[in-house]
Amino acid sequence: MEISIRDAAPFRIISLTGDVDLHSSPQARQAILDAIKLQQPLLVELSAVSYMDSSGVASLVEGYQAARKQGTEFGLADVSPKAMSVLKLARLDRVFPIHASVEARLARVD
């Protein structure tokens, strides 16, 4: 898995690429939680995720809960079909704010 982080005011955007699994999810989790500590709205872009297991989902859930606890926006963007199938299986597609793309969410900045 690769992680890239960029800022597109007011958001911090974390893009995950490859397999988000037991081996790599701790790095994803840490990147997400570090971003949330900045109290900056966060989008996790998942277009290039080829595989996600329950540990990857748990990292997203933990980030979402941490963001909600401190009142920071957290959303997923451009979710790959493979990642979406895992989210749907866990019914988390109904929990996470999911945006068609980073650009679509940025266009709605208040």
C-alpha positions in Angstrom: 0.0 0.0 0.0 1.1 3.5 -0.7 -0.2 6.6 1.1 -0.1 10.1 -0.3 -1.2 13.2 1.6 -2.0 16.6 0.2 -3.9 19.7 1.3 -6.7 21.2 -0.8 -8.0 24.0 1.5 -9.8 23.4 3.7 -9.3 19.7 3.4 -6.4 17.3 4.1 -6.7 14.5 1.5 -5.2 11.0 2.2 -5.0 8.8 -0.9 -4.6 5.1 -0.4 -3.3 2.9 -3.2 -3.0 -0.9 -3.4 -4.0 -3.4 -0.7 -5.2 -2.1 2.6 -4.8 -5.2 4.7 -3.6 -6.5 8.1 0.0 -5.7 7.0 -0.6 -2.2 5.8 -3.6 -0.9 7.7 -1.6 0.3 10.7 0.1 2.8 8.5 -3.2 3.9 7.0 -4.7 4.2 10.5 -1.8 6.3 11.8 -2.0 8.6 8.8 -5.7 9.1 9.3 -5.4 9.7 13.0 -2.5 12.1 12.6 -4.5 14.1 10.1 -7.5 14.2 12.4 -5.3 15.6 15.2 -4.8 18.7 13.0 -8.5 19.3 13.3 -8.7 19.8 9.5 -11.5 18.3 7.5 -10.4 15.0 6.0 -11.2 13.1 2.9 -9.8 9.6 2.4 -9.6 8.9 -1.4 -9.9 5.2 -2.2 -10.0 5.1 -6.1 -6.8 3.0 -6.3 -7.5 0.5 -3.5 -7.4 -2.9 -5.1 -8.2 -4.9 -1.9 -9.4 -4.0 1.6 -9.9 -6.4 4.5 -11.6 -5.9 7.9 -8.5 -4.3 9.3 -8.6 -1.6 6.6 -12.3 -1.0 7.4 -11.5 -0.8 11.1 -8.9 1.9 10.4 -11.6 4.0 8.5 -14.1 3.4 11.3 -11.7 4.5 14.0 -10.8 7.6 12.0 -14.5 8.4 11.4 -15.3 8.0 15.1 -12.3 10.2 16.2 -13.3 12.9 13.7 -16.9 12.9 14.9 -15.8 13.1 18.5 -13.9 16.3 17.9 -16.4 17.7 15.4 -14.2 17.4 12.4 -15.5 16.5 9.0 -14.5 13.0 7.7 -15.5 11.5 4.3 -14.5 9.0 1.7 -14.1 9.9 -1.9 -13.9 8.1 -5.2 -14.2 4.7 -3.6 -13.0 1.8 -5.8 -15.5 -0.9 -6.6 -13.5 -3.4 -4.5 -13.4 -1.2 -1.5 -17.1 -0.3 -1.9 -18.1 -3.9 -2.0 -16.5 -4.4 1.5 -18.1 -1.2 2.8 -21.5 -2.4 1.5 -21.0 -5.9 3.0 -20.5 -4.2 6.4 -23.3 -1.7 5.6 -20.9 1.1 6.2 -21.8 2.7 2.9 -24.8 4.0 4.9 -22.6 5.3 7.7 -19.7 7.1 6.0 -20.2 10.2 4.0 -19.2 9.1 0.5 -18.4 11.5 -2.3 -18.1 10.8 -6.0 -14.7 12.4 -6.1 -12.4 14.7 -4.1 -13.2 17.4 -6.7 -17.0 17.0 -6.2 -16.6 17.5 -2.5 -14.2 20.5 -2.9 -16.7 22.1 -5.2 -19.2 22.2 -2.3 -16.9 23.9 0.2 -18.9 26.4 2.2 
